[in-house]
Amino acid sequence: MEDLICLLPKAELHIHIEGTLEPELMFKLAQRNKIKLPYANVQTLKKAYQFSNLQSFLDVYYQGTQVLVNEEDFFDLTWAYLSKMAKQNVKHVELFFDPQTHLARNISFDTVVKGIIKALDKAEQELDITSHLLLCFLRDLPEANTFAILEKALDYQKKIVGIGLDSAEVGNPPSKFKNIFKKAKELGFRRVAHAGEEGPVEYIWEALNILDVERIDHGIRCMEDPALVSLLVNRQIPLTVCPLSNVMLKAVVSLEKHPLKLMLAQNLCVTVNSDDPAYFNGYISDNYRDVQDKLHLNNSELIRLAKNSFTAAFLTDQQKRNYIHSIDQINLL
């Protein structure tokens, strides 16, 4: 099993680049930018990673982003993540970033995007990792704030291929953002949204029917609604599931109780991802390894998860076939 997880080519489709900020890099950037953190050292910071829900995590997460100031910081952050992915046989990533978090600190959109893209381009050349960017809007902020940001993204549409919706889910339904998603579709952007993690199953319906999304991020609460499961299966709408994140944020009580294996059994197009791995005890291979161990996934199920990750990606049909063919070359069944 361990060999198979290492050998499997994988795509990661639910990863917040700001959530890959490891404590050691956070302190390094804080020192470089002369920013004082409210933690004495790395060990003290790690003790703060005990979360009771999504909001308790977001409070620490947004505090960490304060050290990201210059283009070089965003490059270093992204390159550190991609370097790890090369060692875990990740071949394609679709990165979320939160421009509103940085614009609120007077960090320009260009500074953020140029730093990230510089690392993505370097990874394609040197690490053989392809990539897309997905611009996420913070759902606890007004929709009115989003239109000017989407306009800025047009200058980078070759790399920023889509938009998403993240941050505090409860009380912020997808329908709140119906106009910006409509505009994004008209402009040719792909569309995803976080739904059904802490929020109710109705939020998944809204994301599908009102925002017209092509993927659901998280979506684990779909299992509460057989009609929704049937629709997701029939249309093969992907779900980017993040098992370790779900446990850390108390969306599920334990990994042993995670619905991932049942979702596979229902023939849902589920994928495994790491969400905010610096805060949630593991990157993508850790998620694969832990769900295999706790849910007793067999080789066929692990291979399905890897194939699903490419099927669900915003790649061309030929690119998907090539990646899936590379999985078929692994003869460990």
C-alpha positions as CSV (number, residue, x, y, z in Angstrom):
1,M,0.0,0.0,0.0
2,E,2.7,2.4,0.9
3,D,4.5,1.7,-2.3
4,L,1.4,2.2,-4.3
5,I,0.6,5.6,-2.7
6,C,4.1,6.7,-3.5
7,L,4.0,5.4,-7.1
8,L,0.6,6.8,-8.0
9,P,0.6,10.0,-10.1
10,K,-1.8,12.3,-8.4
11,A,-3.5,15.7,-8.9
12,E,-4.4,18.0,-6.0
13,L,-7.5,20.0,-6.6
14,H,-8.4,21.4,-3.2
15,I,-5.4,23.2,-1.8
16,H,-5.2,26.8,-0.4
17,I,-1.8,28.1,-1.0
18,E,-2.0,30.3,2.1
19,G,-2.7,27.1,4.0
20,T,0.6,25.6,3.1
21,L,2.5,28.2,5.2
22,E,4.6,26.1,7.5
23,P,5.5,27.6,10.9
24,E,9.2,27.7,10.1
25,L,8.6,29.7,6.9
26,M,6.1,31.9,8.7
27,F,8.8,32.9,11.2
28,K,11.3,33.4,8.4
29,L,9.0,35.7,6.5
30,A,8.0,37.6,9.6
31,Q,11.7,38.3,10.3
32,R,12.4,39.3,6.7
33,N,9.4,41.7,6.7
34,K,9.9,42.9,10.3
35,I,6.5,41.6,11.5
36,K,6.1,40.6,15.1
37,L,4.1,37.4,15.5
38,P,2.0,36.8,18.7
39,Y,3.9,33.5,19.2
40,A,7.2,33.1,21.0
41,N,8.5,30.4,18.6
42,V,7.5,27.6,16.3
43,Q,6.5,25.3,19.1
44,T,4.1,27.9,20.6
45,L,2.6,28.5,17.2
46,K,1.9,24.8,16.7
47,K,0.1,24.5,20.0
48,A,-2.4,27.0,18.6
49,Y,-3.4,24.4,16.0
50,Q,-6.1,22.9,18.1
51,F,-9.3,23.8,16.3
52,S,-12.9,23.4,17.5
53,N,-14.5,24.4,14.2
54,L,-13.8,26.2,10.9
55,Q,-13.9,29.7,12.4
56,S,-11.3,28.8,15.1
57,F,-9.0,27.7,12.3
58,L,-9.6,30.8,10.1
59,D,-8.7,33.1,13.0
60,V,-5.2,31.5,13.1
61,Y,-5.0,31.1,9.3
62,Y,-5.6,34.8,8.6
63,Q,-3.2,35.8,11.3
64,G,-0.5,33.8,9.5
65,T,-1.1,35.5,6.2
66,Q,0.1,38.8,7.7
67,V,3.7,37.8,6.9
68,L,3.1,37.6,3.2
69,V,4.0,41.0,1.9
70,N,6.2,40.9,-1.2
71,E,6.2,39.0,-4.5
72,E,9.2,37.0,-3.2
73,D,7.1,35.9,-0.2
74,F,4.4,34.5,-2.4
75,F,7.0,32.8,-4.6
76,D,8.8,31.2,-1.6
77,L,5.4,30.0,-0.2
78,T,4.3,28.4,-3.4
79,W,7.7,26.9,-4.3
80,A,7.9,25.3,-0.8
81,Y,4.6,23.6,-1.4
82,L,5.4,22.5,-5.0
83,S,8.8,21.1,-3.9
84,K,7.0,18.9,-1.4
85,M,4.5,17.8,-4.1
86,A,7.3,16.7,-6.5
87,K,8.4,14.2,-3.8
88,Q,4.8,12.9,-3.5
89,N,4.4,12.3,-7.2
90,V,1.8,15.0,-7.7
91,K,1.7,15.9,-11.4
92,H,-0.9,18.6,-11.5
93,V,-2.2,21.1,-8.9
94,E,-5.1,23.5,-9.0
95,L,-4.3,26.1,-6.3
96,F,-6.8,28.3,-4.5
97,F,-5.7,31.8,-3.4
98,D,-7.5,34.5,-1.5
99,P,-6.9,37.9,-3.0
100,Q,-9.3,39.7,-0.6
101,T,-7.2,38.6,2.4
102,H,-4.2,40.4,0.9
103,L,-6.0,43.4,-0.6
104,A,-7.3,44.2,2.8
105,R,-3.7,44.6,3.9
106,N,-2.9,46.9,0.9
107,I,-1.0,44.1,-0.9
108,S,-1.7,44.4,-4.6
109,F,-3.3,41.8,-6.7
110,D,-0.3,41.8,-9.0
111,T,2.1,41.2,-6.2
112,V,0.2,38.1,-5.0
113,V,-0.4,36.6,-8.5
114,K,3.1,37.3,-10.0
115,G,4.8,35.7,-7.0
116,I,2.6,32.6,-7.2
117,I,2.8,32.3,-11.0
118,K,6.6,32.6,-11.0
119,A,6.8,29.5,-8.8
120,L,4.2,27.6,-10.8
121,D,6.1,28.3,-14.0
122,K,9.4,27.2,-12.4
123,A,7.7,24.0,-11.2
124,E,6.4,23.2,-14.7
125,Q,9.9,23.6,-16.1
126,E,11.9,21.9,-13.3
127,L,9.5,19.6,-11.5
128,D,7.2,18.5,-14.3
129,I,4.1,19.7,-12.4
130,T,1.4,21.4,-14.4
131,S,-0.9,23.9,-12.6
132,H,-3.9,26.2,-12.7
133,L,-4.9,29.0,-10.3
134,L,-8.4,29.4,-8.8
135,L,-9.3,32.7,-7.4
136,C,-11.5,32.3,-4.2
137,F,-13.9,34.8,-2.9
138,L,-14.4,35.1,0.9
139,R,-18.0,34.2,1.4
140,D,-18.3,36.2,4.7
141,L,-17.7,39.4,2.7
142,P,-20.2,41.2,0.5
143,E,-20.6,40.1,-3.2
144,A,-20.2,43.7,-4.2
145,N,-16.5,43.5,-3.4
146,T,-15.9,40.7,-5.9
147,F,-16.5,42.3,-9.3
148,A,-13.4,44.6,-9.4
149,I,-11.3,41.6,-8.3
150,L,-12.6,39.4,-11.1
151,E,-11.8,42.2,-13.5
152,K,-8.1,42.1,-12.3
153,A,-8.0,38.4,-13.0
154,L,-8.7,38.9,-16.7
155,D,-5.1,40.0,-17.1
156,Y,-4.0,36.5,-15.9
157,Q,-6.7,34.3,-17.3
158,K,-4.2,32.0,-19.0
159,K,-3.2,30.9,-15.5
160,I,-6.2,31.9,-13.4
161,V,-8.7,29.5,-15.0
162,G,-11.5,29.6,-12.5
163,I,-13.1,31.1,-9.4
164,G,-14.1,29.5,-6.1
165,L,-15.9,30.3,-2.8
166,D,-14.3,29.7,0.6
167,S,-14.0,30.9,4.2
168,A,-16.8,30.8,6.8
169,E,-19.5,28.6,5.4
170,V,-22.3,28.8,8.1
171,G,-24.6,31.7,7.4
172,N,-23.1,32.5,4.0
173,P,-25.0,30.5,1.4
174,P,-23.7,30.1,-2.1
175,S,-26.8,32.0,-3.4
176,K,-25.2,35.2,-1.9
177,F,-22.8,35.1,-4.8
178,K,-25.0,34.2,-7.8
179,N,-24.2,37.4,-9.7
180,I,-20.4,37.1,-9.6
181,F,-20.6,33.5,-10.6
182,K,-22.9,34.3,-13.5
183,K,-20.4,37.0,-14.6
184,A,-17.5,34.6,-14.3
185,K,-19.2,32.1,-16.5
186,E,-19.8,34.7,-19.1
187,L,-16.1,35.6,-19.1
188,G,-15.0,32.0,-19.5
189,F,-13.9,31.1,-16.0
190,R,-14.4,27.6,-14.5
191,R,-16.5,27.5,-11.3
192,V,-16.2,25.6,-8.0
193,A,-17.5,26.3,-4.5
194,H,-17.0,25.0,-1.0
195,A,-20.3,23.5,0.2
196,G,-21.5,20.9,2.5
197,E,-18.6,20.9,4.9
198,E,-20.0,22.7,8.0
199,G,-22.9,24.2,6.1
200,P,-26.1,22.2,5.3
201,V,-26.7,20.0,2.4
202,E,-28.9,22.7,0.9
203,Y,-25.7,24.7,0.2
204,I,-24.6,22.0,-2.2
205,W,-27.9,22.2,-4.1
206,E,-27.5,26.0,-4.2
207,A,-23.9,25.7,-5.5
208,L,-25.1,23.4,-8.3
209,N,-28.4,25.1,-9.2
210,I,-27.7,28.8,-8.6
211,L,-23.9,29.1,-9.1
212,D,-23.7,26.4,-11.8
213,V,-20.5,25.0,-10.4
214,E,-18.6,22.2,-12.0
215,R,-17.0,20.8,-8.8
216,I,-18.0,20.8,-5.2
217,D,-15.2,21.4,-2.7
218,H,-15.7,19.2,0.4
219,G,-19.4,18.1,-0.2
220,I,-19.3,15.4,2.4
221,R,-22.8,16.2,3.7
222,C,-24.2,15.1,0.3
223,M,-24.6,11.7,1.9
224,E,-27.5,13.0,3.9
225,D,-29.6,13.4,0.7
226,P,-30.1,10.4,-1.5
227,A,-31.6,12.5,-4.3
228,L,-28.5,14.7,-4.3
229,V,-26.2,11.6,-4.3
230,S,-28.1,10.3,-7.3
231,L,-27.7,13.6,-9.2
232,L,-24.0,13.8,-8.4
233,V,-23.4,10.2,-9.5
234,N,-25.5,10.6,-12.7
235,R,-23.7,13.8,-13.7
236,Q,-20.3,12.6,-12.3
237,I,-19.8,16.0,-10.6
238,P,-16.5,15.8,-8.7
239,L,-16.2,16.3,-4.9
240,T,-12.8,17.4,-3.7
241,V,-12.7,15.8,-0.3
242,C,-10.2,16.7,2.4
243,P,-10.2,13.9,5.1
244,L,-7.6,15.2,7.6
245,S,-9.1,18.7,7.4
246,N,-12.6,17.3,8.1
247,V,-11.3,15.6,11.2
248,M,-9.2,18.6,12.4
249,L,-12.2,21.0,12.0
250,K,-14.7,18.5,13.6
251,A,-16.8,18.1,10.4
252,V,-16.4,14.4,11.2
253,V,-15.7,12.8,14.6
254,S,-12.8,10.7,13.4
255,L,-11.2,9.4,10.3
256,E,-12.7,6.0,11.0
257,K,-16.2,7.6,10.7
258,H,-15.3,9.5,7.5
259,P,-17.8,8.9,4.6
260,L,-15.1,8.6,1.9
261,K,-15.3,4.8,1.5
262,L,-19.1,4.9,1.3
263,M,-18.8,7.7,-1.2
264,L,-16.6,5.5,-3.4
265,A,-19.1,2.7,-3.0
266,Q,-21.8,4.9,-4.3
267,N,-19.7,5.7,-7.4
268,L,-19.4,9.3,-6.5
269,C,-16.4,11.1,-8.3
270,V,-14.5,11.7,-5.0
271,T,-10.9,12.9,-4.8
272,V,-8.5,13.2,-1.9
273,N,-6.8,16.5,-1.1
274,S,-5.1,18.3,1.8
275,D,-6.9,21.7,2.0
276,D,-4.6,23.6,4.4
277,P,-1.9,21.0,5.1
278,A,0.4,23.1,7.2
279,Y,-2.4,23.4,9.8
280,F,-4.1,20.0,9.4
281,N,-1.3,17.4,10.0
282,G,-0.6,16.3,6.5
283,Y,-0.1,16.8,2.8
284,I,-1.8,14.8,0.0
285,S,0.1,11.5,0.5
286,D,-0.6,11.7,4.2
287,N,-4.3,11.9,3.4
288,Y,-4.1,8.9,1.1
289,R,-2.1,7.0,3.7
290,D,-4.3,7.7,6.6
291,V,-7.6,7.0,4.8
292,Q,-6.2,3.8,3.5
293,D,-5.2,2.8,7.1
294,K,-8.4,3.9,8.9
295,L,-10.9,3.1,6.2
296,H,-9.1,-0.1,4.9
297,L,-9.1,1.0,1.3
298,N,-7.8,-1.5,-1.1
299,N,-5.5,-1.0,-4.1
300,S,-8.5,-0.6,-6.5
301,E,-10.0,2.2,-4.4
302,L,-6.7,4.0,-4.1
303,I,-6.2,3.8,-7.9
304,R,-9.8,5.1,-8.4
305,L,-9.1,8.1,-6.2
306,A,-5.9,8.9,-8.2
307,K,-7.8,8.5,-11.5
308,N,-10.6,10.6,-10.2
309,S,-8.2,13.4,-9.4
310,F,-7.3,13.8,-13.1
311,T,-10.8,13.2,-14.4
312,A,-12.0,16.0,-12.1
313,A,-9.2,18.5,-13.1
314,F,-9.6,21.4,-15.5
315,L,-7.4,19.7,-18.0
316,T,-8.0,18.8,-21.7
317,D,-9.4,15.4,-22.5
318,Q,-6.0,14.4,-24.0
319,Q,-4.1,15.5,-20.8
320,K,-6.5,13.5,-18.7
321,R,-6.1,10.4,-20.8
322,N,-2.3,10.7,-20.6
323,Y,-2.3,11.0,-16.8
324,I,-4.8,8.1,-16.4
325,H,-2.7,6.0,-18.8
326,S,0.3,6.6,-16.6
327,I,-1.7,5.2,-13.7
328,D,-2.6,2.1,-15.7
329,Q,1.1,1.4,-16.2
330,I,1.4,0.7,-12.4
331,N,0.7,-3.0,-12.2
332,L,0.1,-3.5,-8.5
333,L,-3.5,-4.7,-8.5
